[in-house]
Amino acid sequence: MADALATLAAMFMADDQSRMMPIRMSIREVPSHCCNIDEEEEDGLSWYYDILQYVKYQAYPVEATENDKRTLRRLAMRYVLDGDILYKKGKYQMLLRCVNRIEAKKILEEVHEGVFGTHANGFTMVR
């Protein structure tokens, strides 16, 4: 919590005449990654479906505007297709596999509870 507040404090310039508003913070009952995974996909497609279609076929979604097309082209530059598996180029060109909600949940369960369970502390696990 102290690190988060220090980071926020470093982001803002304040002088004697400005009025500082309080920062409201809340603590979640579940880790943040659970909130992202549990969200249902609206159309039944994975989050990376449009990127996959563009990388594979250079096809845009039907309802895409010119701005959406430009954004999709820019995003697609960071992705690589190997067979039917889409990877995102991470820092130092490390390839990160794109997974859907179900695969992500399986991976997280295996890492936290499975045979390969970690022996690291919470901070190291998050990193």
N, C-alpha and C positions, 0 to 999 in steps of 0.2 A: 504494500500500500504506500509506503514511504517513497519507493522508487517511482511509482506512478505519479504521485504528487510533485516530486522533484522534476520529473519530465514535463508535466503541465506547467509548472512555474517557469521553467526555462523557455517555454514556447511563447510567453506573453511579455510584452514590454509595458511597464507600468510607471507612471510618474505620480507626483504628489497630488495633482488635480483630478486624476481619473478615479472614477468610482469602480471598485472591484465588486463584481457580483459573486455570491457564494457558488461553489461547485458542488453539485449534488451527485453523490455516488451511492451505488447500491451493490450489495454482495449477492451473487446468484447462488442458488442452492445446488446447481449442477454445473460442471465445467462448461466453458463456452463452446467447446467442440461438439458437445452433445446437442446444443441448441441448433447448430448448423446442420447436423446430420439428420435430426428428427423432422426437419421441415420437409413437407411433401412437395414433390415436383408438380407444378400445376398441370402440365400437359402430358405427363407420363414419360417424358424424355429426360435423359441425363443433362446435367448443367453444361456439358461440353459438346452437346449434339451439333449445334450450329457451327462451332469451330471445326469439328470433325468433318462435317459435310463440305465446308469450304476447303479444308486442306486436301480432302480426298477427291472432290469433284469440281472445285471452284464454283460451287453453287451457293447462292444466297437464300435466306428464308424468303418466303413469298411476300410477307408483309414488311420487309425491310425497306427503310428509307435510304436515301443517299448517304446520310450521316451514319446510319447503322452499318451500311456496307463498308464505308471507310473505316469505321471502328473495328469491324470484323476482320478486314484485311490487316490492320495494324496488330490486332491480337494474334492472328494466325501466324505471324512471323516468329512468334515465340514457341510454336508447337511443331512437333515432328511426328510423322506417321510411320509406324513399323508394322507392316501387315495390316491388321485391323485394330492395333493398339495405339492409342494416342498418348504421346509424351509431351510434357512441357519442359523446355530448356530452363533449368534452374541456374543458380549462381555457379559460375565456373563451368558452364555447359553440362552440368549434371542433369541427366534425364529423369524427370519425375512422372510416374505413370498416372494418368487421369483415371479416376475410379468414380463409379456412381455411388448413390447413397447406401445401397445394400453392401457393396464391396467395402466401402469405408467403415461401415459398422463392424463387419467381420474382422477387418484389419485391426481396428482399435480394440476389439474384444480380445483378439489373439495377443496383441502386444501387452495389454494390461493384465489379462487373466490366464492366458494359455500357457502352453509348454514353454514358450519363449519369454515368459513373464520377466519383467525387468527387475533388477536389483538396485536400481539407481534411486536417488532421492527425487522428490517432486520437481524441484527446480531443474535438475538435469533431464528429467523425463520430458518436461515441457519443451526444452531446447531441442 
